[in-house]
Amino acid sequence: MVSKKILIKIPTGLEARPVALLVQVASQYESSIYVECEEKKVNAKSIMGMMSLGLAAGEEVTVTAEGTDEEVAMENIEKYLSSK
């Protein structure tokens, strides 16, 4: 299992389109991937779950991946969330 704190740098934060793209990125991997912010923890492969977090640019989240491709999954999710 890998876990990492990531700062969201997407200018619009995680509104509908960026959430949909994040879910697409996460869904490419077999690993279980979760995004945690404050007290909420949601499945990164769930559009509704991710939308419920209402994340803005500049917020920090903890991403956890567990499975056979966890390293690659984490790398690509971090790359996506850190893109401007």
Secondary structure as UniProt FT lines:
FT   STRAND          2..7
FT   TURN            11..12
FT   HELIX           16..27
FT   STRAND          32..37
FT   TURN            38..39
FT   STRAND          40..43
FT   TURN            44..45
FT   HELIX           47..53
FT   TURN            57..58
FT   STRAND          60..66
FT   TURN            68..69
FT   HELIX           70..81
//
